[in-house]
Amino acid sequence: MARSFLCRAVGVLQLSRTTPRTGLSRFYSQTEPEPPTVSQQNNGIRRIILNNPKKRNALSLSMLESLRENILTDVDSDDLRVIIISAKGPVFSSGHDLKELTSARGREYHTQVFHACAEVMTLIQDIPVPVIAMVNGVATAAGCQLVASCDVAVVTEKSTFATPGVNVGLFCSTPAVAIGRAVPRKVAMEMLFTGTPISAHDALLHGLVSKVVPEERLEEETLAIAQRVCQASRPVVALGKATFQRQMAQGRDAAYATASKVMVDNLALRDGQEGIRAFIEKRKPVWSHKADKAHD
C-alpha cells in the first residue's frame, strides 16, 4: 500500500506549498505568500488547516494540490493514526475558485481542476487512517463535498451546508457524488436543485455530519474522537475502514461475503489475537500497530 500511495504523490510534492508537520505557523515576509494549507502532527494526530480565509478557503488548484500533499505525506507511517481537516476563518470552504473556471483558462485547465478535486476526495476515503472534518462555518459546493467525503464530521451549531452551483450556472455534479452517498436521495436533490443551505442540525438529521457541538467545544469534541481512534490498533482500523468502503458499494450478499472473509483475516492479525487475549485476561491490550499475522 505504501508504494501505491507514494506513486500517486510523485509530481505533486514540488507543486504543493505547505509548512512542515512540526508546526502550524511560520513567519512569512511581505513578498512571500502564505501556503494554501498548513499541517502539523503530534501524538498520531495530523492537523491540516485550509489557510486562505481571504478567498473563503476556495478549493483552488493550488489548495487541492497542497491538501493532497498533506494527506499523502508519510500516510503509511505507523506514527500516523488519524487526520483532522479544519479551516482558518469563518468559512470552512466556499468550493472551487470560480475565477479558475472561466473560458480564459480553457478546457484542459478545467479538467485538471476537477481531476485534482476528485483525487483528493477519493484519497480521503482510500487512505488507511480515518479523516475527520472539523467545521466551524460555511461549507458550500466542493467545500460541502469535502465534508461529505470525510469519515467523520464534527461541526458547530452555526455551520451551514449548501450546493449553490445551480444558481451560478454550474450544477454541483461532482459534489453530488459525495453528498448523494451521505444523505437521502431526495434531500440531496433538493440541495442540488435549489442551492438552499441546510443548518447544522438538519445536516446531522440527514447524515451529512456526525455531531453538532457548541463552538467553544468544537476542538475538545473533535480531539476526543481523534484520541479514541489513536487508542485502537492501526492495522485493525485500516482494515475496517477499507472493508467498510468496499462493502458499501456491494449488494447485501456480496457485502456479507466480503465482511465475513475480512473478519477471519482480522482474527489472523497479531493485534487481533492480542485484543482477544487482553479481553479474556481482563487487561488492556498492547498493540503492535503492525500488520503482522498471528497465524495463517
Secondary structure per residue as TSV (DSSP state, phi and psi in degrees):
chain	resnum	aa	ss	phi	psi
A	1	M	-	360.0	-37.9
A	2	A	H	-59.3	-42.5
A	3	R	H	-63.5	-41.1
A	4	S	H	-65.9	-41.0
A	5	F	H	-69.7	-37.5
A	6	L	H	-65.7	-36.4
A	7	C	H	-63.8	-38.7
A	8	R	H	-68.5	-21.7
A	9	A	H	-85.0	-13.7
A	10	V	T	-61.7	135.3
A	11	G	T	86.4	-10.7
A	12	V	T	-94.6	-37.1
A	13	L	T	-60.6	-34.0
A	14	Q	T	-78.0	-23.9
A	15	L	T	-80.9	-32.8
A	16	S	-	-82.8	151.5
A	17	R	-	-126.9	104.5
A	18	T	B	-133.3	162.6
A	19	T	-	-80.9	161.2
A	20	P	-	-62.8	158.0
A	21	R	T	-74.8	0.0
A	22	T	B	-84.7	-7.4
A	23	G	-	-167.1	151.0
A	24	L	S	-82.2	-21.2
A	25	S	-	-129.5	155.4
A	26	R	-	-152.9	167.8
A	27	F	-	-93.5	138.8
A	28	Y	-	-122.2	140.6
A	29	S	-	-73.5	167.6
A	30	Q	T	-65.4	-23.6
A	31	T	T	-94.2	-12.0
A	32	E	S	-99.6	115.6
A	33	P	-	-69.5	150.0
A	34	E	-	-70.4	152.2
A	35	P	-	-70.5	154.4
A	36	P	S	-68.6	-24.3
A	37	T	E	-137.4	155.8
A	38	V	E	-127.5	151.2
A	39	S	E	-139.7	143.7
A	40	Q	E	-145.2	145.0
A	41	Q	E	-133.2	127.6
A	42	N	E	-143.1	134.5
A	43	N	T	51.8	41.8
A	44	G	T	85.2	-7.6
A	45	I	E	-106.7	119.6
A	46	R	E	-98.8	125.9
A	47	R	E	-102.9	123.7
A	48	I	E	-117.1	125.4
A	49	I	E	-117.6	125.3
A	50	L	E	-69.1	126.3
A	51	N	-	-125.0	41.2
A	52	N	-	-135.2	62.8
A	53	P	G	-63.0	-26.3
A	54	K	G	-63.2	-27.5
A	55	K	G	-109.7	26.5
A	56	R	T	56.8	33.1
A	57	N	T	50.5	41.2
A	58	A	-	-60.3	142.1
A	59	L	-	-84.7	70.1
A	60	S	-	-67.1	170.4
A	61	L	H	-61.1	-40.7
A	62	S	H	-66.4	-37.2
A	63	M	H	-64.2	-44.3
A	64	L	H	-63.8	-41.4
A	65	E	H	-66.7	-38.4
A	66	S	H	-66.8	-43.2
A	67	L	H	-63.0	-40.7
A	68	R	H	-62.1	-42.5
A	69	E	H	-63.7	-43.8
A	70	N	H	-59.3	-37.6
A	71	I	H	-71.4	-42.2
A	72	L	H	-79.6	-25.7
A	73	T	T	-58.1	119.9
A	74	D	T	50.4	36.3
A	75	V	T	-66.0	-23.8
A	76	D	T	-97.9	8.6
A	77	S	-	-70.8	139.8
A	78	D	T	-62.8	-19.3
A	79	D	T	-75.9	-16.9
A	80	L	-	-97.0	125.2
A	81	R	-	-119.3	-28.4
A	82	V	E	-160.6	151.6
A	83	I	E	-121.1	136.4
A	84	I	E	-115.3	126.6
A	85	I	E	-108.7	123.4
A	86	S	E	-135.3	-171.1
A	87	A	E	-146.1	150.4
A	88	K	S	-89.2	133.4
A	89	G	S	97.9	179.2
A	90	P	S	-79.0	-8.1
A	91	V	E	-116.4	121.0
A	92	F	E	-61.8	-55.9
A	93	S	E	-167.4	135.8
A	94	S	-	-89.9	3.4
A	95	G	-	97.5	-158.5
A	96	H	S	-64.4	153.4
A	97	D	-	-79.8	107.4
A	98	L	G	-63.6	-22.4
A	99	K	G	-67.3	-19.5
A	100	E	G	-86.3	-5.5
A	101	L	G	-111.1	17.7
A	102	T	S	-81.6	163.3
A	103	S	T	-59.2	-28.6
A	104	A	T	-61.3	-28.8
A	105	R	T	-74.8	-34.0
A	106	G	-	91.5	159.4
A	107	R	H	-62.4	-38.9
A	108	E	H	-62.8	-42.1
A	109	Y	H	-66.9	-42.4
A	110	H	H	-59.6	-41.5
A	111	T	H	-61.5	-40.6
A	112	Q	H	-62.5	-41.5
A	113	V	H	-61.5	-49.2
A	114	F	H	-74.4	-28.0
A	115	H	H	-65.9	-45.2
A	116	A	H	-62.8	-40.5
A	117	C	H	-64.2	-46.9
A	118	A	H	-62.4	-36.3
A	119	E	H	-66.8	-41.6
A	120	V	H	-62.8	-45.5
A	121	M	H	-63.6	-40.3
A	122	T	H	-74.7	-33.3
A	123	L	H	-58.4	-42.8
A	124	I	H	-55.1	-39.0
A	125	Q	H	-86.9	-20.6
A	126	D	H	-94.1	-22.0
A	127	I	S	-69.6	158.1
A	128	P	S	-79.1	-3.0
A	129	V	S	-115.5	150.4
A	130	P	-	-64.9	147.8
A	131	V	E	-121.1	126.4
A	132	I	E	-112.0	128.8
A	133	A	E	-88.8	130.0
A	134	M	E	-115.5	105.4
A	135	V	E	-116.0	129.6
A	136	N	-	-136.5	73.2
A	137	G	S	148.6	-150.6
A	138	V	E	-88.4	135.8
A	139	A	E	-131.7	110.2
A	140	T	E	-124.9	153.0
A	141	A	T	52.8	-121.9
A	142	A	H	-65.3	-21.8
A	143	G	H	-67.9	-39.0
A	144	C	H	-68.2	-37.5
A	145	Q	H	-58.8	-40.3
A	146	L	H	-63.0	-44.0
A	147	V	H	-61.8	-45.8
A	148	A	H	-64.9	-28.2
A	149	S	H	-77.8	-24.0
A	150	C	S	-70.1	155.1
A	151	D	S	-71.2	-34.4
A	152	V	E	-138.4	146.5
A	153	A	E	-136.7	119.9
A	154	V	E	-109.7	125.8
A	155	V	E	-133.7	158.0
A	156	T	E	-86.6	164.7
A	157	E	T	-63.5	-25.6
A	158	K	T	-86.9	-5.3
A	159	S	-	-69.3	145.6
A	160	T	E	-134.3	159.8
A	161	F	E	-138.7	136.0
A	162	A	E	-156.4	159.0
A	163	T	-	-126.5	77.6
A	164	P	G	-87.9	12.2
A	165	G	G	-54.8	-35.8
A	166	V	G	-57.1	-28.7
A	167	N	G	-78.0	-13.7
A	168	V	G	-115.5	15.3
A	169	G	T	83.8	12.2
A	170	L	-	-130.0	95.3
A	171	F	-	-59.1	138.7
A	172	C	-	-78.7	65.4
A	173	S	H	-70.9	-40.7
A	174	T	H	-74.6	-40.4
A	175	P	H	-57.6	-31.1
A	176	A	H	-62.8	-25.9
A	177	V	H	-62.3	-49.1
A	178	A	H	-76.4	-43.5
A	179	I	H	-67.6	-38.8
A	180	G	T	-67.1	-17.6
A	181	R	T	-95.9	-3.1
A	182	A	T	-109.4	-30.1
A	183	V	S	-123.7	162.7
A	184	P	-	-57.8	150.5
A	185	R	H	-54.2	-46.8
A	186	K	H	-70.6	-29.9
A	187	V	H	-67.3	-45.0
A	188	A	H	-60.7	-43.7
A	189	M	H	-65.7	-38.1
A	190	E	H	-64.4	-43.2
A	191	M	H	-59.4	-43.6
A	192	L	H	-72.8	-38.4
A	193	F	H	-76.9	-29.8
A	194	T	H	-107.5	-28.1
A	195	G	-	74.6	6.0
A	196	T	-	-70.6	129.7
A	197	P	-	-66.9	151.1
A	198	I	E	-113.2	151.4
A	199	S	E	-76.6	169.0
A	200	A	H	-60.8	-40.5
A	201	H	H	-70.2	-35.2
A	202	D	H	-68.6	-36.7
A	203	A	H	-62.2	-38.3
A	204	L	H	-67.7	-44.5
A	205	L	H	-57.1	-39.4
A	206	H	H	-92.2	-3.4
A	207	G	T	92.3	10.6
A	208	L	S	-74.4	-31.1
A	209	V	-	-127.5	165.5
A	210	S	S	-94.7	-35.3
A	211	K	E	-155.6	140.3
A	212	V	E	-113.8	128.1
A	213	V	E	-134.6	158.5
A	214	P	-	-60.4	151.1
A	215	E	G	-56.4	-39.9
A	216	E	G	-70.2	-13.0
A	217	R	G	-107.7	3.8
A	218	L	H	-59.9	-50.0
A	219	E	H	-61.5	-46.7
A	220	E	H	-61.2	-46.1
A	221	E	H	-68.1	-39.4
A	222	T	H	-68.2	-44.7
A	223	L	H	-65.1	-32.4
A	224	A	H	-62.3	-41.2
A	225	I	H	-66.3	-45.0
A	226	A	H	-60.8	-41.3
A	227	Q	H	-68.0	-33.4
A	228	R	H	-65.7	-39.4
A	229	V	H	-61.2	-40.6
A	230	C	H	-64.7	-21.4
A	231	Q	T	-78.5	-13.6
A	232	A	S	-92.0	167.6
A	233	S	-	-71.9	128.3
A	234	R	H	-58.8	-49.8
A	235	P	H	-66.0	-29.9
A	236	V	H	-68.0	-44.2
A	237	V	H	-62.9	-43.6
A	238	A	H	-61.6	-44.5
A	239	L	H	-63.4	-43.3
A	240	G	H	-64.6	-41.5
A	241	K	H	-64.4	-47.8
A	242	A	H	-61.6	-40.5
A	243	T	H	-68.5	-39.9
A	244	F	H	-59.5	-47.4
A	245	Q	H	-61.9	-42.0
A	246	R	H	-67.2	-47.2
A	247	Q	H	-71.0	-25.5
A	248	M	H	-66.2	-22.9
A	249	A	T	-90.0	0.4
A	250	Q	S	-107.7	163.4
A	251	G	-	-70.0	169.6
A	252	R	H	-56.8	-51.6
A	253	D	H	-65.5	-42.2
A	254	A	H	-65.1	-36.8
A	255	A	H	-64.3	-42.1
A	256	Y	H	-65.2	-38.0
A	257	A	H	-64.2	-43.6
A	258	T	H	-62.6	-50.8
A	259	A	H	-65.8	-36.7
A	260	S	H	-64.7	-42.7
A	261	K	H	-62.5	-41.5
A	262	V	H	-67.4	-35.4
A	263	M	H	-59.1	-41.3
A	264	V	H	-66.2	-41.9
A	265	D	H	-62.1	-39.7
A	266	N	H	-61.3	-41.2
A	267	L	H	-64.6	-25.4
A	268	A	H	-79.8	-13.6
A	269	L	B	-70.5	146.3
A	270	R	H	-60.1	-40.7
A	271	D	H	-70.0	-29.2
A	272	G	H	-63.4	-44.6
A	273	Q	H	-71.6	-33.4
A	274	E	H	-63.2	-41.6
A	275	G	H	-63.1	-41.1
A	276	I	H	-67.3	-43.3
A	277	R	H	-62.7	-41.6
A	278	A	H	-62.4	-39.9
A	279	F	H	-63.2	-46.4
A	280	I	H	-63.8	-38.8
A	281	E	T	-87.1	1.5
A	282	K	T	56.7	52.7
A	283	R	S	-140.7	169.0
A	284	K	-	-77.3	139.7
A	285	P	-	-70.1	150.7
A	286	V	-	-112.9	100.9
A	287	W	-	-78.2	143.6
A	288	S	-	-86.8	-24.1
A	289	H	-	59.9	23.4
A	290	K	S	-115.5	150.5
A	291	A	-	-87.7	30.3
A	292	D	-	-72.1	151.2
A	293	K	B	-97.1	144.4
A	294	A	S	-86.4	-29.6
A	295	H	-	-157.6	166.5
A	296	D	-	-76.5	360.0
